Amino acid sequence: MRKLTIALILLLSTAALPALADDVAVLDWRRALMETDAAQRSMSDLESRVGSQQQQAQALEQELNQLQQRADSLTDSERQQANQKVAELNRLMGEVMQARQESEQALLQRAEPKLQQAVEQIIARHSIQVLVEPQGVLHAESDLQNVTAEVTEILNSML
């Protein structure tokens, strides 16, 4: 009798596995958010605010690369100028990075409640029991339903 019970449990549990796979989906919420129209506008605004600083930093970096190629033959004055350019490059890069972080943080704060709503809609729409991030999937016998594009679509209507 015990063997029959164990066999029945195994049979029922393997029969339930395909149904469980339909209840599992993958969501790359970062990609969903970054592909929204609002994120694209935010990145465009950021580029217009820090674009000139980025160009200045690239120009300084090129100058410093050229100076580095002839580092052995630099005069003291040229070394001093190079050090000033390094300091300026570091300042510019710091400002650009800070502006980027502030922009991303502002977008995330604005979008977070909307993202939660979009995820809740997708969970209800697809009767999802388990929602995982792509990095969280170690193994899947078949492709899991990916709801990232749908979340992006919902976020575009909300943001």
Secondary structure, DSSP 8 states (H G I E B T S, - for coil): -HHHHHHHHHHHHHHHHHHHHHTEEE--HHHHHHTSHHHHHHHHHHHHHHHHHHHHHHHHHHHHHHHHHTGGG--HHHHHHHHHHHHHHHHHHHHHHHHHHHHHHHHHHHHHHHHHHHHHHHHHHHT-SEEE-GGG----SS--EE-HHHHHHHHHHH-
